[in-house]
Amino acid sequence: MTTHPSLIRSKVGITLAAGMAVAVLTLQAGETARAEPAPAPSRIPSASVTAKPDSFADMVEAVKPAVVNISTSGDGAFDQGNHGPRFRLPHDSPFQDFFDRFFERPGRDFGGRGKIHAVGSGFIVDPAGYVVTNHHVIKGASDIAVVTTDGARYPATLRGFDAKTDLALLKVDAEEPLPYVEFGDSDDVRVGDWVVAIGNPFGLGGTATTGIVSARGRDLQAGPFDDYLQIDAPINRGNSGGPLFTIDGKVVGVNTAIFSPNGGNVGIGFAIPSGLAEPVVAQLKERGEVARGFLGVHVQAVTGDISESLGLEDERGALVAKVVAASPAEKAGIAVGDVILSFDGEPVTRMRDLPKMVANVTAPRDVVVEVWRAGSSLRLSARIDASGAPSDVALSEGRNGDSPELGLILSPLTPDQRRFYRIPEETHGVLVTAVEPGSSAADKGLSAGDVIKMVGGQKVDSPSQVKKAVTRAVRANRASVLMLVARRGDDRFVALKLS
């Protein structure tokens, strides 16, 4: 194998220029010189920057030896999600062999053994041979190989994976130190910054594409820690697990997903930020698994309707929809209907901030949790334990809506209705039997078979109790009322507008 430097670095410069407002000196006969104030700007001033580097070639050449192809195989149950799309070419096309090789990939060994093959990307982060890729690239594979840019092929073992962040760490053994790249700080990356993706799209190894960061903090509803960088650098199937570089050669993301109506690139790709990936990789390297803090709550976003119904001044925090039995949250006294405003001294600005805050706690440790309850804040002490089930971290954000009518028809929950709607015995409350089209309830997604468990923070067991609770909210001049609704074993809060 060709010897490479043990650390890949590059120095690529970019020039910035900034405009300055200058005071104008005017002088007339017999007057003392004075400064005329600059006129007030009529529009936002524009910054002057170089359009783009003259070339990305030096940076790509420097980091490319650390970017690898991942080749995997498995039986019929193996995930084939990394295969390229099938192309239909004209009969006798001279490109047929090319597409058969790189795109069609029927993936079956001779002899009918049913072996399935797939390709992906990765990058070396340690000269000892540690390789980062996506979990979905190697999930279910019985054989994994890492192929470097000089054609060397190494059998790889799985050091560990983390399904919640879709990351995996492989280990290969080489006779000499391997070239590697370093993680950069994704927190420093801004929307509009240039980035370069290098990987193995459709099996075409060593492919480099460029673009900009299009957005930050994208939640794809793929897991509790979603915080993707959105990029327009073209990535396609096979790019999964490959690195996303800044122009100075630092890895600020792991290319993971694309949004595409046709299976190909349409300029919307997503990368796991290095701020999330680097600590996960460090834990996988150290112990082969990831240990996270566990609080034991299901939470949802605080919308405008919900914040108004609870007397909160703004839309912030994480609303507790369920508390796991015997969890640190239950032991700390956190209750359904509380809004978690801060955790361990850090404000919870958005609902999805909380899972990451809890996960980053090295358990066991005592933390202070500030909650909003009954119109005032309360500080509780919770002892964070080791990781719980994924569903005990966070629930996804619900829909928003606005309607002047509740539009609910309610009924007591009878044994016959339990059987008809398949409602668990442990679920208690008031049954929704019908929802008026166009009403506030319909707009919020309520439907027949839902069970209202709480209204305005009070448990309800009859339609009359629901009516009384709504009446209290009206008399308190609330514009909306908060309800805890159960559906198929899931609890969530819904704020309905009051007429």
Buried (B, 14 or more C-beta within 10 A) or exposed (E): EEEBEEEBEBEBEEEEEEEEEEEEEEEEEEEEEEEEEEEEEEEEEEEEEEEEBEEBEBBBEBBBBBBBBBBBBBEEEBBBEBBBEEBEBEEEEEEBEEBEEBBBBEBEEEEEEEBBBBBBBBBBBBBBBBBBBBBBBBBBBEBBBBBBBEEBEBEBEBBBBBEBBBBBBBBBEBEEBBBBBBBBEBEEBEEEBBBBBBBBBBBBBBBBBBBBBBEBEBBEEBBBBBBBBBBBBBBBBBBBBBBBBBBBBBBBBBBBBBEBEEEBBEBBBBBBBBBBBBBBBBBBBEEEEBEBBBBBBBBBBBBBBBBBBBEBEEBBBBBBBBBBEEBBBBBBBBBBBBBBBBBBEEEBBBBBBBBBBBBEBEBEEEBEBBBBBEEEEBEBEBEBBEBBEEEBBBBEBBEEBEBEBBBBEBBEBEEEBBEEBEBEEEBBBBBBBEBBEEBBBBBBBBEEBBBBBBBBBEBBBBBEBBBBBBEBBEEEEBBBBBBBBBBEEEBBBBBBBBE
